[in-house]
Amino acid sequence: MKNRLKVQRAIHDLTQADLAEKIGVTRQSINAIEKGKYVPSTVLALKIARLFNESVENVFTLEDND
Amino acid sequence: MKTNYLLPNKFKKLGWVLFIIGILGGIFMYVTDFEPTEVLKMKVLSIYDDQIFGKPTFFKIIENEIFDELVSVFIIVGGFLVGFTKEKIEDEFIYKLRKDSLVWALIVNYSILLVAILFVYDMVFLNILFFNMFTPLLFFVIRFSVLKSKYLRDEE
């Protein structure tokens, strides 16, 4: 799964730590998601998308091998 | 993240203390070929006792040296507290690391045991069985700590 988390963070001028705090997770989680090492749960993905005022598909997208 | 089996974070420190004391006690017992002393000898309840040349008894008070019991209890309770208390910030990613560590520990532990069953015999095998009472917890705690510190160091 691809994600545009880093881009969205840049648009909203948030550091990983800022985003983590707003969502209520650790910075490590955000980092792992951005690096594609961790696929967040649906709930977490929805929370992140809501914070950015985007639909989930604009933040997370399937790849061919998913 | 709601979990129903994790204890509050404040128990983690206590867990580490018990766990480390227990492991040091265990190592001490192993390297000194620990013989029971009179110091910690006390009356204990034995649910089932099968003495050599004696009749088996149920629910009997017997005399026993409790150092080995203390060491085991410390390692098990300590290990559980370390592995199954919440992190300062508990989220689904930490939860996944914990679960992955558990699976990893179980696979590694039983792989080693399998090799030992096939290729190790007599007293050495008994020693491995003895360690095997604690290695699943030990491997789990080590793996979980390693994964946590790995991701903690992972910078942006």
Backbone of each chain as ProteinMPNN parsed JSONL, in Angstrom:
{"seq_chain_A": "MKNRLKVQRAIHDLTQADLAEKIGVTRQSINAIEKGKYVPSTVLALKIARLFNESVENVFTLEDND", "coords_chain_A": {"N_chain_A": [[0.832, -1.198, 0.0], [0.544, 2.156, -0.908], [1.311, 5.44, 0.391], [0.461, 8.891, 0.953], [1.334, 10.292, 3.076], [3.524, 11.795, 3.953], [3.582, 13.913, 2.163], [1.075, 15.052, 2.649], [1.495, 15.812, 5.282], [3.413, 17.756, 4.93], [1.942, 19.65, 3.476], [0.129, 20.456, 5.433], [1.865, 21.422, 7.216], [3.007, 19.862, 9.371], [4.946, 18.085, 11.77], [6.192, 14.701, 12.158], [5.883, 14.097, 14.833], [3.981, 16.015, 15.648], [1.728, 15.219, 14.167], [1.404, 12.642, 15.163], [0.725, 13.197, 17.804], [-1.701, 14.552, 17.509], [-3.299, 12.534, 16.503], [-3.084, 10.628, 18.393], [-1.225, 8.556, 18.588], [2.033, 6.889, 18.629], [5.091, 8.564, 17.636], [6.725, 6.849, 16.319], [4.954, 5.109, 15.09], [3.777, 6.672, 13.073], [6.059, 7.182, 11.583], [6.735, 4.559, 10.79], [4.538, 3.966, 9.21], [4.782, 5.866, 7.15], [7.138, 4.984, 5.978], [6.271, 2.734, 4.852], [6.389, 0.428, 6.293], [4.483, -0.34, 7.965], [1.087, -1.104, 7.867], [-1.647, 0.796, 8.518], [-4.544, 0.358, 10.697], [-7.999, 0.318, 9.657], [-9.457, 2.156, 11.147], [-7.441, 3.894, 12.101], [-6.437, 4.852, 9.669], [-8.698, 6.204, 8.722], [-8.914, 8.173, 10.673], [-6.575, 9.651, 10.245], [-6.998, 10.556, 7.625], [-9.27, 12.133, 8.059], [-8.244, 14.146, 9.657], [-6.661, 15.48, 7.815], [-8.585, 16.427, 6.2], [-9.269, 14.948, 3.945], [-10.281, 12.343, 1.617], [-9.954, 8.863, 2.431], [-8.791, 7.482, 0.304], [-7.276, 9.392, -0.932], [-5.119, 9.602, 0.647], [-4.176, 7.054, 1.277], [-3.362, 4.472, -0.968], [-4.016, 1.536, -2.922], [-1.547, -0.798, -4.079], [-0.297, -2.542, -6.996], [0.533, -5.084, -6.203], [-0.916, -5.63, -3.934]], "CA_chain_A": [[0.0, 0.0, 0.0], [1.27, 3.433, -0.96], [0.617, 6.514, 1.108], [0.935, 10.26, 0.717], [1.346, 10.878, 4.412], [4.581, 12.792, 4.059], [3.13, 15.062, 1.379], [-0.015, 15.682, 3.393], [2.079, 16.47, 6.456], [4.073, 18.976, 4.458], [0.886, 20.613, 3.136], [-0.45, 20.981, 6.664], [2.976, 21.88, 8.038], [3.047, 19.09, 10.612], [6.018, 17.104, 11.898], [5.685, 13.371, 12.531], [5.474, 14.159, 16.241], [2.712, 16.768, 15.705], [0.66, 14.369, 13.646], [1.222, 11.546, 16.118], [0.028, 13.702, 18.984], [-3.098, 14.865, 17.147], [-4.038, 11.291, 16.262], [-3.039, 9.807, 19.609], [-0.344, 7.391, 18.437], [3.436, 7.253, 18.813], [5.76, 9.063, 16.436], [7.264, 5.67, 15.622], [3.903, 4.55, 14.232], [3.69, 7.523, 11.881], [7.281, 6.928, 10.827], [6.646, 3.229, 10.178], [3.526, 4.03, 8.142], [5.357, 6.623, 6.028], [8.162, 4.181, 5.307], [5.635, 1.559, 4.264], [6.679, -0.76, 7.094], [3.302, -0.692, 8.741], [-0.203, -0.737, 7.273], [-2.508, 1.137, 9.657], [-5.899, -0.18, 10.71], [-8.979, 1.174, 8.996], [-9.777, 3.26, 12.059], [-6.339, 4.859, 12.106], [-6.398, 5.474, 8.343], [-9.813, 7.162, 8.672], [-8.58, 9.302, 11.55], [-5.552, 10.456, 9.576], [-7.642, 11.23, 6.489], [-10.175, 13.168, 8.569], [-7.425, 15.262, 10.116], [-6.197, 16.21, 6.632], [-9.762, 16.784, 5.394], [-9.178, 14.238, 2.668], [-10.836, 11.003, 1.694], [-8.876, 7.905, 2.72], [-8.11, 7.118, -0.943], [-6.313, 10.425, -1.29], [-3.934, 9.446, 1.501], [-3.689, 5.68, 1.106], [-3.84, 3.82, -2.192], [-3.545, 0.174, -3.141], [-0.571, -1.041, -5.132], [-0.649, -3.713, -7.809], [0.793, -6.358, -5.524], [-1.739, -5.761, -2.711]], "C_chain_A": [[0.871, 1.254, 0.0], [0.561, 4.444, -0.076], [1.268, 7.86, 0.821], [1.003, 11.032, 2.036], [2.343, 12.03, 4.51], [4.171, 14.078, 3.339], [2.057, 15.829, 2.144], [0.499, 16.414, 4.644], [2.711, 17.79, 6.06], [3.044, 20.059, 4.146], [0.33, 21.271, 4.404], [0.61, 21.436, 7.665], [3.005, 21.185, 9.409], [4.293, 18.195, 10.621], [5.382, 15.757, 12.225], [5.145, 13.397, 13.963], [4.145, 14.894, 16.402], [1.546, 15.885, 15.307], [0.338, 13.25, 14.643], [0.402, 12.006, 17.314], [-1.449, 13.964, 18.682], [-3.937, 13.596, 16.996], [-4.073, 10.409, 17.51], [-2.276, 8.505, 19.42], [1.098, 7.838, 18.695], [4.014, 7.782, 17.5], [6.308, 7.904, 15.612], [6.225, 5.069, 14.674], [3.796, 5.338, 12.937], [4.877, 7.264, 10.972], [7.202, 5.599, 10.08], [5.632, 3.215, 9.037], [4.117, 4.722, 6.917], [6.353, 5.793, 5.251], [7.584, 2.914, 4.695], [5.904, 0.283, 5.032], [5.46, -1.208, 7.882], [2.044, -0.197, 8.039], [-1.168, -0.445, 8.415], [-3.872, 0.45, 9.567], [-6.828, 0.785, 9.993], [-9.295, 2.394, 9.855], [-8.692, 4.331, 12.021], [-6.25, 5.595, 10.765], [-7.495, 6.536, 8.222], [-9.518, 8.403, 9.507], [-7.585, 10.238, 10.875], [-6.179, 11.256, 8.425], [-8.544, 12.373, 6.971], [-9.399, 14.397, 9.021], [-6.965, 16.123, 8.943], [-7.357, 16.709, 5.764], [-9.728, 16.153, 3.999], [-9.983, 12.94, 2.778], [-9.658, 10.041, 1.872], [-8.068, 7.58, 1.465], [-7.099, 8.175, -1.382], [-5.041, 10.349, -0.439], [-3.324, 8.063, 1.312], [-4.254, 5.077, -0.174], [-3.235, 2.425, -2.327], [-2.466, 0.145, -4.211], [-0.963, -2.309, -5.871], [-0.487, -5.026, -7.056], [-0.018, -6.537, -4.234], [-2.889, -6.743, -2.944]], "O_chain_A": [[1.801, 1.39, 0.795], [-0.638, 4.327, 0.179], [2.452, 7.95, 0.495], [0.764, 12.238, 2.095], [2.049, 13.087, 5.069], [4.385, 15.182, 3.84], [2.104, 17.052, 2.275], [0.005, 17.481, 5.007], [2.571, 18.801, 6.748], [3.228, 21.225, 4.494], [0.093, 22.478, 4.441], [0.301, 21.788, 8.804], [3.025, 21.835, 10.454], [4.651, 17.616, 9.595], [4.192, 15.676, 12.529], [4.107, 12.81, 14.266], [3.285, 14.476, 17.178], [0.528, 15.805, 15.995], [-0.823, 12.955, 14.925], [-0.495, 11.302, 17.779], [-2.328, 13.644, 19.483], [-5.126, 13.581, 17.318], [-4.954, 9.565, 17.671], [-2.622, 7.48, 20.007], [1.355, 9.015, 18.948], [3.51, 7.496, 16.414], [6.352, 7.959, 14.383], [6.563, 4.583, 13.595], [3.733, 4.767, 11.849], [4.732, 7.141, 9.756], [7.55, 5.511, 8.902], [5.832, 2.543, 8.025], [3.979, 4.241, 5.793], [6.421, 5.873, 4.025], [8.305, 2.117, 4.096], [5.687, -0.815, 4.52], [5.417, -2.323, 8.402], [1.944, 0.971, 7.665], [-1.478, -1.339, 9.202], [-4.292, 0.017, 8.494], [-6.472, 1.939, 9.753], [-9.389, 3.515, 9.356], [-8.984, 5.522, 11.921], [-6.018, 6.803, 10.725], [-7.264, 7.623, 7.693], [-9.825, 9.527, 9.111], [-7.73, 11.459, 10.925], [-5.933, 12.452, 8.268], [-8.576, 13.445, 6.367], [-9.822, 15.533, 8.806], [-6.887, 17.346, 9.058], [-7.141, 17.333, 4.725], [-10.119, 16.774, 3.011], [-10.321, 12.494, 3.874], [-8.523, 10.355, 1.517], [-6.849, 7.42, 1.518], [-6.167, 7.871, -2.127], [-4.023, 10.956, -0.768], [-2.107, 7.92, 1.2], [-5.453, 5.155, -0.437], [-2.106, 2.17, -1.906], [-2.468, 0.96, -5.133], [-1.841, -3.054, -5.436], [-1.265, -5.961, -7.242], [0.188, -7.516, -3.517], [-3.687, -6.985, -2.039]]}, "seq_chain_B": "MKTNYLLPNKFKKLGWVLFIIGILGGIFMYVTDFEPTEVLKMKVLSIYDDQIFGKPTFFKIIENEIFDELVSVFIIVGGFLVGFTKEKIEDEFIYKLRKDSLVWALIVNYSILLVAILFVYDMVFLNILFFNMFTPLLFFVIRFSVLKSKYLRDEE", "coords_chain_B": {"N_chain_B": [[-6.178, 2.846, 21.468], [-7.835, 0.051, 22.443], [-7.229, -2.448, 24.735], [-7.674, -5.58, 26.327], [-6.13, -7.07, 28.04], [-3.841, -5.893, 28.992], [-1.764, -4.53, 31.531], [-1.591, -1.528, 33.608], [0.879, 1.015, 32.787], [2.521, 1.635, 34.966], [3.346, -0.659, 36.24], [5.443, -1.662, 34.863], [8.131, -1.029, 35.504], [8.473, -2.334, 37.988], [8.193, -4.897, 37.013], [10.533, -5.202, 35.417], [12.477, -5.089, 37.46], [11.867, -7.404, 39.048], [12.152, -9.358, 37.068], [14.868, -9.161, 36.276], [16.21, -9.617, 38.721], [15.287, -12.209, 39.159], [16.385, -13.602, 36.941], [19.139, -13.228, 37.397], [19.29, -14.612, 39.807], [18.654, -17.154, 38.887], [20.8, -17.677, 37.151], [22.84, -17.641, 39.045], [22.104, -19.908, 40.566], [22.555, -21.854, 38.67], [25.328, -21.657, 37.909], [26.621, -22.06, 40.342], [25.927, -24.548, 41.035], [23.729, -24.889, 42.754], [22.946, -25.862, 46.016], [20.281, -26.837, 48.136], [19.735, -24.82, 51.001], [19.498, -24.297, 54.591], [18.463, -21.903, 55.154], [16.264, -20.795, 53.693], [14.392, -22.679, 54.141], [11.177, -23.942, 54.498], [7.775, -24.623, 55.571], [5.603, -25.905, 53.174], [2.694, -26.094, 51.056], [1.922, -29.035, 49.457], [0.457, -30.137, 46.586], [0.512, -32.569, 45.282], [2.536, -35.213, 46.108], [5.164, -37.302, 45.421], [7.029, -39.301, 46.816], [10.22, -40.919, 46.631], [10.26, -44.383, 47.046], [8.102, -44.092, 48.674], [4.628, -43.655, 49.611], [2.388, -42.057, 47.367], [1.183, -38.799, 48.158], [-1.525, -36.552, 48.795], [-2.251, -33.06, 48.949], [-0.556, -32.204, 51.208], [1.329, -30.902, 53.914], [4.624, -30.081, 53.48], [8.236, -29.981, 54.001], [10.324, -27.638, 52.42], [12.927, -26.178, 50.441], [12.894, -22.908, 49.391], [14.226, -21.311, 47.506], [14.574, -21.806, 44.738], [11.921, -21.776, 43.93], [11.271, -19.112, 44.427], [12.972, -17.797, 42.603], [11.911, -18.735, 40.159], [9.267, -17.737, 40.258], [9.788, -14.997, 40.316], [10.991, -14.601, 37.79], [8.907, -15.373, 36.04], [6.615, -13.815, 36.815], [7.778, -11.269, 36.657], [8.586, -11.23, 33.951], [6.109, -11.392, 32.659], [4.968, -8.98, 33.538], [6.692, -7.143, 32.33], [6.294, -7.679, 29.6], [3.55, -7.488, 29.242], [2.477, -5.035, 30.075], [1.095, -1.806, 29.522], [2.556, 0.449, 27.121], [4.022, 3.765, 27.427], [2.778, 5.447, 25.553], [0.313, 3.75, 24.185], [-0.336, 2.156, 21.254], [-1.747, 0.936, 18.112], [0.379, 0.086, 16.578], [2.481, -0.531, 18.354], [1.165, -2.585, 19.61], [1.084, -4.415, 17.551], [3.826, -4.901, 17.256], [4.262, -6.18, 19.682], [2.72, -8.491, 19.428], [3.955, -9.655, 17.179], [6.454, -10.131, 18.285], [5.852, -12.082, 20.165], [5.051, -14.245, 18.546], [7.441, -14.661, 17.155], [9.122, -15.36, 19.301], [7.99, -17.763, 20.131], [8.333, -19.401, 17.874], [11.16, -19.421, 17.607], [11.86, -20.497, 20.1], [10.696, -23.111, 20.097], [11.919, -24.169, 17.866], [14.569, -24.358, 18.692], [14.186, -26.139, 20.814], [13.287, -28.37, 19.453], [15.548, -29.104, 17.949], [17.172, -29.705, 20.113], [15.808, -31.889, 21.249], [16.211, -33.801, 19.293], [18.996, -33.994, 19.063], [20.358, -33.734, 21.48], [21.244, -35.178, 24.587], [20.621, -36.877, 27.759], [21.9, -35.407, 30.77], [22.452, -32.833, 29.833], [20.327, -32.351, 28.172], [18.265, -32.326, 30.044], [18.953, -30.001, 31.399], [18.475, -28.164, 29.359], [15.727, -28.45, 29.114], [15.015, -27.41, 31.567], [15.819, -24.708, 31.286], [14.066, -24.133, 29.289], [11.675, -23.677, 30.488], [11.591, -21.017, 30.881], [12.538, -19.692, 28.645], [10.659, -19.028, 26.507], [9.328, -16.708, 27.464], [11.568, -15.112, 27.978], [12.792, -14.828, 25.41], [10.685, -13.512, 24.147], [10.491, -11.075, 25.614], [13.034, -9.991, 25.113], [13.029, -9.772, 22.291], [10.851, -8.04, 21.877], [11.773, -5.742, 23.203], [13.999, -5.159, 21.618], [12.791, -4.626, 19.099], [11.232, -2.407, 19.782], [13.202, -0.494, 20.513], [14.529, -0.331, 18.136], [12.658, 0.894, 16.423], [12.358, 3.181, 17.826], [14.712, 4.489, 17.471], [14.603, 4.999, 14.837], [14.73, 7.606, 12.79], [13.15, 10.549, 11.292]], "CA_chain_B": [[-6.253, 1.401, 21.232], [-8.348, -0.64, 23.625], [-6.82, -3.842, 24.899], [-8.294, -6.025, 27.569], [-5.272, -7.867, 28.91], [-2.626, -5.188, 29.367], [-1.802, -3.832, 32.806], [-1.117, -0.141, 33.504], [2.313, 1.22, 32.551], [3.296, 1.779, 36.206], [3.86, -1.964, 36.691], [6.546, -2.13, 34.013], [9.403, -0.935, 36.246], [8.474, -3.456, 38.939], [8.413, -6.085, 36.2], [11.956, -5.297, 35.073], [13.234, -5.402, 38.678], [11.64, -8.813, 39.366], [12.678, -10.175, 35.975], [16.335, -9.171, 36.31], [16.608, -10.334, 39.938], [14.996, -13.624, 38.92], [17.359, -14.172, 35.999], [20.42, -13.293, 38.092], [19.158, -15.718, 40.756], [18.698, -18.395, 38.117], [22.188, -17.869, 36.704], [23.578, -17.98, 40.26], [21.804, -21.304, 40.888], [23.14, -22.733, 37.655], [26.797, -21.679, 37.92], [27.156, -22.532, 41.626], [25.339, -25.863, 41.315], [23.084, -24.538, 44.01], [22.391, -26.9, 46.881], [19.347, -26.248, 49.089], [20.274, -24.484, 52.318], [18.478, -24.273, 55.648], [17.997, -20.523, 55.351], [14.942, -20.544, 53.13], [13.583, -23.884, 54.27], [9.93, -23.679, 55.212], [6.673, -25.54, 55.294], [4.81, -25.51, 52.005], [1.597, -27.013, 50.726], [2.184, -29.802, 48.251], [-0.8, -30.7, 46.089], [0.76, -33.992, 45.036], [3.918, -35.516, 46.433], [5.428, -38.702, 45.112], [8.383, -39.528, 47.305], [10.833, -42.187, 46.224], [9.991, -45.469, 48.003], [7.008, -43.748, 49.574], [3.306, -43.596, 48.989], [2.014, -40.706, 46.941], [0.252, -38.117, 49.066], [-2.204, -35.377, 48.248], [-2.515, -31.928, 49.844], [0.171, -32.439, 52.44], [2.322, -29.878, 54.225], [5.961, -30.669, 53.513], [9.341, -29.021, 54.133], [10.991, -27.432, 51.141], [13.754, -24.99, 50.322], [12.094, -22.185, 48.395], [14.982, -20.376, 46.656], [14.26, -22.05, 43.322], [10.546, -21.309, 43.685], [11.307, -17.65, 44.359], [13.596, -17.418, 41.33], [10.959, -18.996, 39.074], [8.146, -16.8, 40.358], [10.291, -13.675, 39.93], [11.183, -14.547, 36.336], [7.625, -15.467, 35.328], [5.801, -12.624, 37.086], [8.515, -10.135, 36.096], [8.51, -11.293, 32.488], [4.75, -11.043, 32.254], [4.756, -7.552, 33.758], [7.434, -6.391, 31.311], [5.721, -7.877, 28.269], [2.107, -7.248, 29.15], [1.987, -3.756, 30.586], [0.983, -0.819, 28.454], [3.624, 1.418, 26.92], [3.578, 5.11, 27.82], [1.713, 5.656, 24.572], [-0.003, 2.425, 23.646], [-1.14, 2.264, 20.033], [-1.882, -0.334, 17.388], [1.672, -0.323, 16.051], [3.137, -1.212, 19.486], [0.394, -3.814, 19.787], [1.544, -5.338, 16.515], [5.189, -5.304, 17.606], [4.16, -7.133, 20.792], [2.231, -9.773, 18.889], [5.014, -10.221, 16.33], [7.507, -10.632, 19.163], [5.352, -13.324, 20.751], [5.132, -15.292, 17.527], [8.863, -14.876, 16.932], [9.67, -16.068, 20.465], [7.475, -19.139, 20.136], [8.98, -20.134, 16.781], [12.573, -19.618, 17.949], [11.941, -21.386, 21.256], [10.401, -24.503, 19.753], [12.937, -24.64, 16.93], [15.711, -24.773, 19.513], [13.795, -27.333, 21.566], [13.222, -29.483, 18.498], [16.939, -29.509, 17.704], [17.67, -30.319, 21.348], [15.175, -33.206, 21.403], [16.796, -34.732, 18.333], [20.456, -34.146, 19.065], [20.982, -33.555, 22.79], [20.742, -36.243, 25.46], [20.994, -36.979, 29.174], [21.817, -34.255, 31.677], [22.431, -31.574, 29.077], [18.955, -32.167, 27.712], [17.47, -31.908, 31.22], [19.25, -28.582, 31.615], [17.769, -27.389, 28.326], [14.309, -28.456, 29.516], [14.903, -26.478, 32.68], [15.845, -23.351, 30.704], [12.907, -23.971, 28.421], [10.533, -23.163, 31.263], [11.619, -19.554, 30.902], [13.001, -19.066, 27.4], [9.649, -18.339, 25.684], [9.163, -15.356, 28.008], [12.821, -14.376, 27.812], [12.916, -14.462, 23.998], [9.638, -12.529, 23.865], [10.852, -9.784, 26.209], [14.199, -9.474, 24.399], [12.618, -9.397, 20.933], [9.972, -6.87, 21.995], [12.624, -4.596, 23.534], [14.822, -4.846, 20.443], [11.944, -3.996, 18.085], [10.852, -1.071, 20.249], [14.328, 0.439, 20.444], [14.832, -0.164, 16.715], [11.756, 1.902, 15.861], [12.56, 4.422, 18.574], [15.887, 5.164, 16.888], [14.293, 5.303, 13.442], [14.369, 9.029, 12.697], [12.437, 10.964, 10.096]], "C_chain_B": [[-6.707, 0.695, 22.502], [-7.842, -2.081, 23.633], [-7.331, -4.318, 26.24], [-7.361, -6.807, 28.484], [-4.004, -7.151, 29.354], [-2.802, -4.439, 30.682], [-1.292, -2.4, 32.629], [0.41, -0.056, 33.423], [3.141, 1.227, 33.839], [3.876, 0.45, 36.702], [5.105, -2.408, 35.924], [7.886, -2.116, 34.746], [9.54, -2.094, 37.222], [8.779, -4.756, 38.207], [9.888, -6.28, 35.873], [12.781, -5.704, 36.288], [13.102, -6.89, 39.007], [12.325, -9.711, 38.332], [14.203, -10.298, 36.06], [16.839, -9.891, 37.564], [16.422, -11.841, 39.738], [16.034, -14.285, 38.025], [18.734, -14.28, 36.649], [20.411, -14.447, 39.092], [19.274, -17.064, 40.052], [20.109, -18.716, 37.646], [23.058, -18.292, 37.895], [23.361, -19.453, 40.619], [22.519, -22.251, 39.941], [24.662, -22.818, 37.785], [27.359, -22.208, 39.239], [26.656, -23.931, 41.954], [24.607, -25.833, 42.652], [22.523, -25.747, 44.768], [21.439, -26.229, 47.871], [20.0, -25.979, 50.443], [19.135, -24.487, 53.327], [17.792, -22.915, 55.724], [16.556, -20.334, 54.896], [14.037, -21.773, 53.219], [12.297, -23.555, 55.028], [8.856, -24.68, 54.826], [5.871, -25.019, 54.108], [3.702, -26.533, 51.781], [1.943, -27.718, 49.423], [0.887, -30.453, 47.795], [-0.635, -32.2, 45.852], [2.233, -34.257, 45.279], [4.147, -37.001, 46.224], [6.854, -39.017, 45.528], [8.893, -40.895, 46.849], [10.653, -43.197, 47.357], [8.831, -45.135, 48.947], [5.684, -43.779, 48.837], [3.04, -42.177, 48.504], [1.019, -40.077, 47.908], [-0.347, -36.905, 48.36], [-2.393, -34.32, 49.328], [-1.88, -32.123, 51.215], [1.126, -31.275, 52.661], [3.692, -30.56, 54.3], [7.004, -29.569, 53.709], [10.025, -28.875, 52.784], [11.81, -26.15, 51.175], [13.202, -24.175, 49.161], [12.881, -21.232, 47.489], [14.619, -20.555, 45.178], [12.837, -21.607, 42.972], [10.524, -19.79, 43.539], [11.861, -17.183, 43.015], [12.598, -17.584, 40.17], [9.815, -17.997, 39.074], [8.586, -15.401, 39.905], [10.408, -13.569, 38.411], [9.833, -14.507, 35.618], [6.774, -14.219, 35.548], [6.463, -11.386, 36.48], [8.391, -10.082, 34.584], [7.135, -10.903, 31.98], [4.498, -9.547, 32.415], [5.475, -6.73, 32.696], [6.723, -6.473, 29.956], [4.279, -7.425, 28.145], [1.62, -6.065, 29.983], [1.977, -2.78, 29.42], [2.261, -0.01, 28.328], [3.096, 2.779, 27.343], [2.497, 5.593, 26.861], [1.467, 4.298, 23.921], [-0.837, 2.617, 22.387], [-1.073, 0.957, 19.256], [-0.562, -0.836, 16.827], [2.47, -1.077, 17.124], [2.475, -2.574, 19.719], [0.851, -4.868, 18.782], [2.96, -5.826, 16.818], [5.154, -6.362, 18.708], [3.72, -8.506, 20.276], [3.296, -10.45, 18.025], [6.125, -10.825, 17.181], [7.106, -11.963, 19.786], [5.478, -14.48, 19.767], [6.591, -15.672, 17.283], [9.443, -15.729, 18.053], [9.241, -17.535, 20.463], [8.166, -19.977, 19.06], [10.439, -20.44, 17.127], [12.7, -20.644, 19.073], [11.735, -22.851, 20.851], [11.353, -25.046, 18.684], [14.148, -25.15, 17.701], [15.385, -26.067, 20.254], [13.775, -28.569, 20.664], [14.619, -30.019, 18.194], [17.48, -30.241, 18.932], [17.097, -31.718, 21.545], [15.875, -34.23, 20.505], [18.274, -35.007, 18.564], [21.122, -33.995, 20.43], [20.384, -34.562, 23.765], [21.19, -36.066, 26.904], [20.904, -35.658, 29.93], [21.728, -32.923, 30.936], [21.006, -31.288, 28.599], [18.043, -31.729, 28.867], [17.692, -30.435, 31.525], [18.499, -27.709, 30.615], [16.27, -27.326, 28.651], [14.062, -27.457, 30.633], [14.883, -25.031, 32.164], [14.568, -23.081, 29.911], [11.64, -23.545, 29.164], [10.442, -21.649, 31.115], [11.953, -18.913, 29.561], [11.884, -18.465, 26.538], [9.446, -16.902, 26.14], [10.403, -14.505, 27.754], [12.995, -13.913, 26.369], [11.908, -13.375, 23.629], [10.044, -11.146, 24.364], [12.027, -9.16, 25.454], [13.786, -8.959, 23.015], [11.77, -8.118, 20.945], [10.807, -5.619, 22.283], [13.456, -4.172, 22.34], [13.995, -4.116, 19.395], [11.573, -2.573, 18.49], [11.999, -0.089, 20.098], [14.731, 0.68, 18.993], [13.954, 0.947, 16.117], [11.878, 3.235, 16.574], [13.7, 5.225, 17.962], [15.607, 5.626, 15.462], [13.837, 6.757, 13.304], [13.674, 9.337, 11.371], [13.352, 11.022, 8.877]], "O_chain_B": [[-6.021, 0.745, 23.523], [-8.009, -2.824, 22.666], [-7.412, -3.539, 27.19], [-7.753, -7.173, 29.592], [-3.169, -7.751, 30.03], [-3.829, -3.805, 30.926], [-0.642, -2.087, 31.631], [1.128, -0.925, 33.916], [4.32, 0.873, 33.821], [4.808, 0.45, 37.506], [5.744, -3.398, 36.28], [8.677, -3.052, 34.635], [10.578, -2.752, 37.284], [9.52, -5.606, 38.702], [10.43, -7.374, 36.028], [13.67, -6.548, 36.186], [14.108, -7.566, 39.223], [12.988, -10.689, 38.678], [14.757, -11.39, 35.934], [17.781, -10.681, 37.49], [17.286, -12.64, 40.099], [16.505, -15.385, 38.311], [19.424, -15.287, 36.487], [21.396, -15.175, 39.216], [19.91, -17.991, 40.554], [20.562, -19.858, 37.724], [23.902, -19.18, 37.775], [24.314, -20.164, 40.936], [23.019, -23.302, 40.342], [25.227, -23.911, 37.775], [28.463, -22.752, 39.258], [26.932, -24.448, 43.037], [24.849, -26.648, 43.542], [21.743, -26.535, 44.234], [21.754, -25.161, 48.395], [20.731, -26.821, 50.965], [17.968, -24.655, 52.973], [16.699, -22.781, 56.275], [15.731, -19.782, 55.624], [13.057, -21.899, 52.484], [12.348, -22.948, 56.098], [9.009, -25.467, 53.892], [5.51, -23.844, 54.051], [3.768, -27.67, 52.249], [2.223, -27.074, 48.411], [0.285, -31.232, 48.535], [-1.518, -32.995, 46.175], [3.087, -33.582, 44.704], [3.432, -37.844, 46.767], [7.772, -39.003, 44.708], [8.145, -41.861, 46.705], [10.882, -42.863, 48.519], [8.617, -45.846, 49.928], [5.628, -43.91, 47.614], [3.426, -41.209, 49.159], [0.121, -40.75, 48.414], [0.253, -36.324, 47.455], [-2.664, -34.646, 50.484], [-2.565, -32.196, 52.235], [1.672, -30.724, 51.704], [3.892, -31.491, 55.08], [6.698, -28.381, 53.598], [10.275, -29.862, 52.092], [11.451, -25.176, 51.837], [13.056, -24.699, 48.056], [12.28, -20.427, 46.777], [14.389, -19.58, 44.462], [12.578, -21.126, 41.869], [9.858, -19.245, 42.658], [11.3, -16.295, 42.372], [12.458, -16.703, 39.322], [9.436, -17.471, 38.027], [7.851, -14.708, 39.201], [9.981, -12.581, 37.814], [9.634, -13.709, 34.703], [6.27, -13.63, 34.592], [5.794, -10.555, 35.866], [8.126, -9.028, 34.006], [7.007, -10.174, 30.996], [3.894, -8.915, 31.548], [4.938, -5.733, 32.211], [6.572, -5.469, 29.26], [3.837, -7.026, 27.068], [0.514, -6.078, 30.524], [2.743, -2.911, 28.465], [2.971, 0.194, 29.313], [1.901, 2.95, 27.587], [1.447, 6.081, 27.279], [2.316, 3.776, 23.199], [-1.93, 3.18, 22.448], [-0.431, -0.003, 19.682], [-0.389, -2.038, 16.62], [3.059, -2.122, 16.849], [3.143, -3.572, 19.987], [0.988, -6.047, 19.11], [3.264, -7.008, 16.66], [5.921, -7.325, 18.675], [4.282, -9.537, 20.646], [3.515, -11.657, 18.122], [6.669, -11.881, 16.858], [7.932, -12.866, 19.918], [5.955, -15.559, 20.119], [6.933, -16.853, 17.212], [10.161, -16.696, 17.802], [10.035, -18.429, 20.757], [8.54, -21.124, 19.305], [10.9, -21.57, 16.963], [13.537, -21.545, 19.012], [12.52, -23.72, 21.228], [11.569, -26.256, 18.607], [14.683, -26.22, 17.412], [16.208, -26.98, 20.313], [14.19, -29.658, 21.061], [14.844, -31.229, 18.182], [18.157, -31.262, 18.812], [17.811, -32.63, 21.96], [16.101, -35.372, 20.904], [18.756, -36.108, 18.299], [22.343, -34.118, 20.527], [19.173, -34.781, 23.778], [22.025, -35.217, 27.218], [19.958, -34.89, 29.755], [21.021, -32.007, 31.358], [20.543, -30.147, 28.617], [17.169, -30.878, 28.696], [16.758, -29.709, 31.865], [17.96, -26.66, 30.967], [15.631, -26.287, 28.484], [13.051, -26.755, 30.653], [14.033, -24.234, 32.561], [14.064, -21.959, 29.869], [10.663, -23.111, 28.554], [9.36, -21.069, 31.209], [11.686, -17.729, 29.354], [12.134, -17.457, 25.877], [9.397, -15.984, 25.321], [10.307, -13.339, 27.37], [13.307, -12.748, 26.122], [12.228, -12.44, 22.896], [9.954, -10.163, 23.628], [12.03, -7.959, 25.183], [14.148, -7.85, 22.622], [11.961, -7.229, 20.115], [10.583, -4.566, 21.686], [13.608, -2.981, 22.07], [14.436, -3.102, 18.854], [11.593, -1.653, 17.671], [11.803, 1.025, 19.612], [15.215, 1.759, 18.65], [14.442, 1.822, 15.402], [11.551, 4.284, 16.019], [13.672, 6.455, 17.931], [16.275, 6.52, 14.942], [12.707, 7.098, 13.654], [13.619, 8.506, 10.465], [12.901, 11.357, 7.782]]}, "name": "protein", "num_of_chains": 2, "seq": "MKNRLKVQRAIHDLTQADLAEKIGVTRQSINAIEKGKYVPSTVLALKIARLFNESVENVFTLEDNDMKTNYLLPNKFKKLGWVLFIIGILGGIFMYVTDFEPTEVLKMKVLSIYDDQIFGKPTFFKIIENEIFDELVSVFIIVGGFLVGFTKEKIEDEFIYKLRKDSLVWALIVNYSILLVAILFVYDMVFLNILFFNMFTPLLFFVIRFSVLKSKYLRDEE"}
